[in-house]
Amino acid sequence: MTSDLLNHVQNQLATIRDRGLCADPVYRTRLSRPPIPADEISHFERGHGVRLPSGYRDFLTTCGLPEFSPGRELFLPTDRHPLIPSNGGRDVIDLTAEFPFTDAWDDDEVHDAVEEQAPDLDDRLEHYFSTSWVRGTLPLLDLGCGDLLILVLNGPERGNVWFDGRANWSGIFPKTLTRQSQTSTSQRPRLTFLEFYSAWLGEVIAGVPRVEQFV
């Protein structure tokens, strides 16, 4: 299944390049890379005590980072989380931990605290934006305005793509084939990286306007 889907993604990428479908600057990324050597991926995995989900791993070693994406850029596994200000201390994501969620999560209390300017607001914000909520994940795609897609490395959701919208008070929830929303995500099929990326490439090929795409 993974190899078939990867082949399909490669064909989709070739179609898009041949037709010039991603010439619009809105699709251009700030970083592109040729296929990444498997030993470079293995070095990262050994150094962090993790194993990347097979579809994502195979994509990196076969396709690299394409020059276009549905967001500002796709990340390499070695890229730091764009919302983390430093590499030390409690703001580091624990890649080896189990991802804490199997369904959408948000903290209504912190929303109330912001609205009321509660005395303990700083503590509540620190708790809400803690990297502990995204432990066991890698940043996958920068969607802009602080929104991120993350890839789950450990736990029941391993291999699936999730949306981290805390920068815009949207919480954390599974990515599905709909626009960003927490509503009834538990009832919708999860997406692996290859399923997510192939679905987006399919929309580009079909001519779906950017503002109507599911990402």
Long-range contacts (C-beta under 8 A, 24 or more apart in sequence): 2-54, 2-55, 2-58, 2-194, 3-58, 5-55, 5-194, 5-195, 5-198, 6-55, 6-58, 6-59, 6-62, 6-194, 8-198, 9-59, 9-63, 9-194, 9-197, 9-198, 9-201, 10-62, 10-63, 12-198, 12-201, 12-202, 12-205, 13-63, 13-66, 13-201, 15-205, 16-68, 16-201, 16-204, 16-205, 19-205, 21-204, 21-205, 22-67, 22-68, 22-204, 24-210, 26-210, 27-68, 27-69, 27-70, 27-204, 27-210, 28-67, 28-68, 29-65, 29-66, 29-67, 29-68, 29-69, 29-72, 29-73, 29-74, 30-72, 30-73, 31-65, 31-73, 31-74, 32-64, 32-65, 32-66, 32-67, 33-64, 33-65, 33-76, 34-64, 35-60, 35-61, 35-62, 35-63, 35-64, 36-60, 36-61, 36-64, 36-76, 37-61, 41-77, 44-77, 44-78, 48-95, 48-96, 49-95, 49-96, 50-95, 50-96, 50-153, 50-154, 51-153, 52-77, 52-138, 52-153, 53-151, 53-152, 53-153, 53-158, 53-159, 53-192, 53-193, 54-159, 55-159, 55-192, 55-193, 55-194, 56-151, 56-159, 56-192, 56-193, 56-194, 59-193, 59-194, 59-197, 69-141, 70-141, 70-143, 70-200, 70-213, 70-215, 71-141, 71-142, 71-143, 71-144, 71-149, 71-215, 72-142, 72-143, 72-144, 73-141, 73-142, 74-140, 74-141, 75-138, 75-139, 75-140, 75-141, 75-142, 77-138, 79-139, 81-131, 81-134, 81-139, 81-148, 82-139, 82-142, 82-148, 83-129, 83-146, 83-148, 83-167, 84-131, 90-130, 90-131, 91-131, 92-131, 93-131, 93-134, 93-135, 93-137, 94-131, 94-132, 94-135, 94-136, 95-135, 95-136, 95-137, 95-138, 95-153, 96-136, 96-154, 97-135, 97-136, 97-154, 98-135, 98-136, 98-154, 98-155, 99-134, 99-135, 99-136, 99-137, 99-152, 99-153, 99-154, 99-155, 99-157, 99-158, 99-162, 100-132, 100-133, 100-135, 100-136, 100-155, 101-133, 101-157, 101-162, 101-172, 102-155, 102-156, 102-157, 103-173, 103-174, 103-185, 103-186, 104-171, 104-172, 104-173, 104-174, 104-182, 104-185, 104-186, 105-133, 105-171, 105-172, 105-173, 106-169, 106-170, 106-171, 106-172, 106-173, 106-182, 107-171, 111-169, 114-169, 128-166, 129-166, 133-166, 133-172, 134-164, 134-172, 137-162, 140-193, 143-215, 147-180, 149-175, 149-196, 149-215, 151-193, 157-190, 159-192, 159-193, 160-190, 160-191, 160-192, 161-190, 161-191, 161-192, 161-193, 161-196, 176-214, 177-214, 178-214, 179-214
